[in-house]
Amino acid sequence: MRRLPRLALLVAVAALTAGAGADLTPPSLPSLSLASLPAVPVPAGNPMSEDKLRLGRMLFFDPRLSGDASTSCASCHVPRLGWAHNDPLARGYPGHRLWRNHPTVLNAAYRARLMWDGTLDSLEAQARAAMQAPVEGNGKASMVEMRLRFVPEYVALFRRVFGDEWPQLDHAWEAIAAFERTLVSDPRQVPFDRYLAGEQTALSASARRGLALFQGKAGCIQCHHGALAADETFHALGVPRQPLYDSHPLVQIAVRWQNSQRDAPPALYRGQEEDLGRYYHTRAPDDIGKFRTPTLRELKYTAPYMHNGVFTTLREVVDFFDAGGGAVPNKSPLLKPLGLSEAEKSDLIAFLESLSMTQPLLMTAPPLPPTLPLDGGVN
């Protein structure tokens, strides 16, 4: 009952301290429709190669990139957990707890903006931010770079791939990002993609009814369209407050630390923890509480859902939108009560599940090369 008044105060305070407005314009689409994924976009400055992918895969699974050599990218983005994590709120560096749900890296290669508030625009930047942030990887750049130089196999691979005399950390992020661009849905295994390709029997009758609801009565297509089934912009939905915000001291510390690090005015968070969402990037009051529209691909494998992991099942998600979302300032005008029947909810879930591969994308961790003295085979 106290959440709405508090958020209303946050919006009012932000309006008094606002600077520039929102800086992200939603993409212009010729029509609201779903599509299959195109070829993975590869930046010109980070081309793919077999050796780079091999290096990136090892680095993704290597905890030596973190401060105490305990935390790798794969610690949070676990292959058997949909390349995300099943904790509602992310686990951070040992002794810390984070304030948001883990986004999956599956199909992240297609995203224009990364993170729930859209603060990063490339996989390279995301790898760097995650492994160096104090509460995530906590890897001091000079220390981690020197560690890599004590791994002869890494030294040889960095030389082969990048021409480095010694491993350079910026090139480590490029290798990790290149590997992550291989983590995409296989359309041959996605029932909806097969349906789009003309295989009419790829969708069950229930899923086909769900597709009609998705595009019609339920109105999901308004925000979930294109190849990712996501509009690449930000909305306030009134998602229920994550109970861990009020019960877990490390989460409470993390939220306040987050606000302090991002220079949010103290009045915006003192007295109660709030995740301000897109506001951190734009400083626009009407962006408080807005978060990136998630992709609907691979939902079967990436629970829990929403930016704070508050929903554990797709049924909970559908019930939330059927009720018209929650009560929150800046709430999207697209949200309205839907009046779905029990059968319609089941059909909608059947369609949502058809956007996932029939089998999850699994991968075992590669053998990691040992750390050796510098004269142990570097040259």
Buried (B, 14 or more C-beta within 10 A) or exposed (E): EEBEEBBBBBBEBBEEEBEEEBEBEEEEEEEEEBEBBEEEEEEEEBEEEEBBBBBBBBBBBBBBBBBEBEBBBBBBBBBEBBBBBBBBBBBBBEEBBBBBBBBBBBBBBBBBBBBBBBBBEBBBBBBBBBBBBBBBBBBEEEEBBEBBBBBBBBBBBBBBBBEBEBBBBEBBBBBBBBBBBBBBBEBEBBBBBBBBEEEEEBBBEBBBBBBBBBBEEBBBBBBBBBBBBBBBBBBBBBBBBBEBBEEBEBBBBBBBBBBEEBEBBEBBBEEBBBBBBBBBBBBBBBBBBBBBBBBBBBBBBBBBBBBBBBBEEBEBBBEBBBBBBBEBBBBBEEBEEBEBEEEBBBBBBBBBBBBBBEEBBEBEEEEBBEBBEEEEEBE
